[in-house]
Amino acid sequence: MVEAVEVDGRGLTLEAVGRIAAGAAVRIAPGAWSRIEAGRAVVDDMVTRGEPSYGITTGFGSQKDYALQPAEMATFNRRVLTAHASFAPGEAAGEAVLRAALGVQLNQFATGMSGVRPELVSALVERLAGADLPPVRLGCSVGASDIVALSQAALPLLEGRELGPKEAMSLLNSNSLTLGHGALFLLECRRLLGALDLAAALSLEGLRGNPGAWSAAVEIAHPQPGHRAAGHHLRGLLEGSALWHSGEPRFLQDPLSFRCVPQIHGALYAALGWAWGIWEAELNAVVDNPVIDLEARRPVSHGSMESTLLTLSLDAVRLAIAKALQAGNERVHKLQWPQFSGLPVGLAAEAGASGGVQFLNIAHIATAKLAAATHAAQPVTTLYRGQICDGVEDVAGLAPVAVTEGERQAGAAWVAVTIEAIVASWAIRRRGLEPAGLGHGLRAAAEALTPLLPIGREGEVPFDLGPAVATFQDLAPAAPLV
C-alpha cells in the first residue's frame, strides 16, 4: 500500500504527484474544508444577487457577454461540459497520468479559490479511490487550460449528479492534466540524468580516462551550481576507482566529450532544477478563471492559465538532455576507435573482419535514437498560431506539446544512454578489469550489464537490447537536485 497524500492547496510536490500516480489515495487536509466552503459561498452570493461574473452567471469565451438565468444554470453546466468533451483520434492518457491530473486538480480545489461545492470535491476524492478511470485523449490542448481532456475526464460526474454554477468551468479550466503529465516526465528526467552520469562514468572507466578534469578544484574556478552538482555526483560514482591512482589514466588530457561531462551534464542539472521549482510552484497555483478572492469575497478574471513559463522550462530541459546525449554518443564512438581506446577496433577480441560491439551495429541504433531525441528537443515556446474563440484566445503557451515531446524524447534517450553503458561495460571487460577496481557507484551496473552482452558470441543470434535497457533503468540512481 502506498501512503495516502494529503493535499491542502499549498504543499504539493512532484514526488507526491508521483506517489498519487503510483496508486496513493488522496485526502483533503482538514483545514481546507473551511476554505472550500468559503469559496463556494462567494459563488452562491454572486448567483443570488445576479451580478454579471464570467463563467458563473455568464457564458464562456467569446460567449461571455450572454447572461445566464438561475433556472438554466444546471442545464448549462451539464451541456457545456459535454460539448467541450469532443473526442478526436489520438493517444489515450494512461492511468498514471490520469491519477496525477486528478491529484493536481484536487489540490487546486483545496485552496477554496475555485469555488466548487464540498460535495464535488468529495466525489472527486472517491473517484480517485476507484479503479475505473474515464477514457481521456491527449493532444487536444494548446496550453491555455486542458479544456477538452478535462471535460472528458469529468463526464462521469454527470451521471446522477447536477453541477452547480461555475463547476463546469472549474472542472475543465485548469492545466491539471498537463501538470500531472509533466510532473511524471520531470521525475523521469531525474532518473535519466542519474543514468547519464552513470554511463559517462562507466565510459571514463572503459577508456581509462583522467578523472582530474572532474575534480572539485575545477568547480572552485568555475562556480556554476549545475557544474558543481554534476561533479559531486560523478565523483561519488567514481569513489574507490583505480583511476584516481597515479599512472592509471592513459592520457594527460581526454577528448572533450569525456573532459566536459560535468559542464554538459551541469547544464541539465541547472535546467532541471529550474524547471522543478517552476513546476512545483504551478502545482500549488490556481489558474481556474475566474479565481475566487477569499479575502475580498469576489471573483477575479485573469490569464494565469497561460503556460509559456512551463513550456520554456521544459524546452530548456529537453535541449539539455539532447546535448548530454550528443556528448554520450561521441564517447560511444571513441571507445570503439583503436587510436583512442588502445583496443582492437570495435572492442573485438582481436583485430579482424568480425566480432566486437561494432559488429553488432548498435552504434547505428544509438545514433538513430540520438536523432529522435534531438528532434524532440526542438523548442515549442514560439510555435503557437491561433485565433481561437473569435480572436479572444490569440496567445497560448503550448505546455502540453512540450510535455509530450519530452515523453517522446525520454523513450529514445533511455536506449541511447543504455548503449553508452553497454559499450563502456564491453570496454571494461575487454581490458580485463575486475568490478572491485571500478568506482563503488559503478560496480553494480557493470556486473548486471556484462552478462547480458554477447561478448565472444557476436553474430550467433540477434542481440536484443530490451533487457539491458530495463536493467539500466532499474539501476540508475536519481540525480540530486540543484
Secondary structure by P-SEA (a helix, b strand, c coil): cccbbbbccccccaaaaaaaaabbbbbccccaaaaaaaaaaaaaaaaaaccccccccccccccccccccccaaaaaaaaaaaaaccccccccccaaaaaaaaaaaaaaaaaccccccaaaaaaaaaaaaccccccccccccccccaaaaaaaaaccccccccccccccccccccaaaaaaaaaaaaaaaaaaaaaaaaaaaaaaaaaccccccccaaaaaacccaaaaaaaaaaaaaacccccccccccccccccccccaaaaaaaaaaaaaaaaaaaaaaaaacccccccccccccbbbbbcccccaaaaaaaaaaaaaaaaaaaaaaaaaaaaaccccccccccccccccccccccccaaaaaaaaaaaaaaaaaccccccccccccccccccccaaaaaaaaaaaaaaaaaaaaaaaaaaaaaaaaaacccccccccccaaaaaaccccccccccccccccaaaaaaaaaaaccccccc
